[in-house]
């Protein structure tokens, strides 16, 4: 199905949905469940990841969970992070729920979520959506007559102009999206024996670390389609491998080569970048001789495990990145004994990271053959 967005019409959220503020809980005041999630209730916050779920918590006496099927929208923090919640849930601060005034399908909700998220660029940590969310304008397909003219509802239930959103088209469009299921030949990954791993200071493993040249969105031209001539704009976002936009490469003076690790210093979000890119503010670039797609993914996973140590009050600055200690597999001889580097380039004990094992491990994972 084709999308002719030139014929779409404007609707504001509060005409289509009942907008409510969540129960405004603090996760620190809840009893988080670590090992037995099936008996708990999902705690939805303003995070951009994991469908907005940041924890599973014990039920709270006299606090009724919000019902399944609602759309959750972050009014602050990661503004306009928007998801359908398939289960009853608790919500944190600055989180809103949308309940459709019409009985619309899951697919229609998915369509709406995509349109809401497309408005994220209007907001930031300094400009939140707490007051403006009900009045946010969405461009949507409308119901038409046999002559392809919009049908006008005289009651103006959905818009002041009388346009009627075409929920059926939205549902059918989502259903029409084709995808080919991924398959993998890998069923068993290599085993990780972490007891035999050793500690390394990250700064001793890398070749170079530096602050990326920062572009703002005003410096760049967005391109809706990924082409050979376009670049990824990498920022501190936790979504889409750090890519916030696809932009045109119009003889930009600072373009980063691929095969690098990017780190948002105030968010501690780490990703491996395979292709050329440009960066936003507060971005760190790491380069190393051992770096490739597979070792990059291995190391980025370990760096992201350190994210909890950092916050806006304690940023993941370059010196702290270099001082970060990672436990890694090491090179061993045929007898299983550590191979020692007399020059002690990587650690005071002379251990050598086993980059080949790290690469082989990522390749052995299910779907590792599709990377």
URBEL-V747875 format. One record per helix or strand of 2 or more residues. SS is the DSSP state (A for helix, B for strand). FROM is the first residue (numbers start at 1). TO is the last residue. If there is no record, write none. Layout:
BEGIN
ss = <SS & SS>
from = <FROM & FROM>
to = <TO & TO>
END
This chain:
BEGIN
ss = <A & B & A & B & A & A & B & A & B & B & B & B & B & A & A & A & B & A & A & B & A & B & A & B & A & B & B & B & B & B & A & A & A & B & A & A>
from = <5 & 9 & 13 & 17 & 27 & 37 & 41 & 50 & 53 & 71 & 82 & 89 & 95 & 106 & 120 & 133 & 137 & 167 & 194 & 198 & 202 & 208 & 217 & 230 & 240 & 243 & 260 & 270 & 277 & 283 & 293 & 307 & 318 & 325 & 355 & 368>
to = <7 & 12 & 16 & 21 & 29 & 39 & 44 & 52 & 57 & 74 & 84 & 92 & 100 & 117 & 122 & 135 & 140 & 176 & 196 & 201 & 204 & 211 & 219 & 234 & 242 & 248 & 264 & 273 & 279 & 287 & 304 & 309 & 323 & 328 & 364 & 370>
END
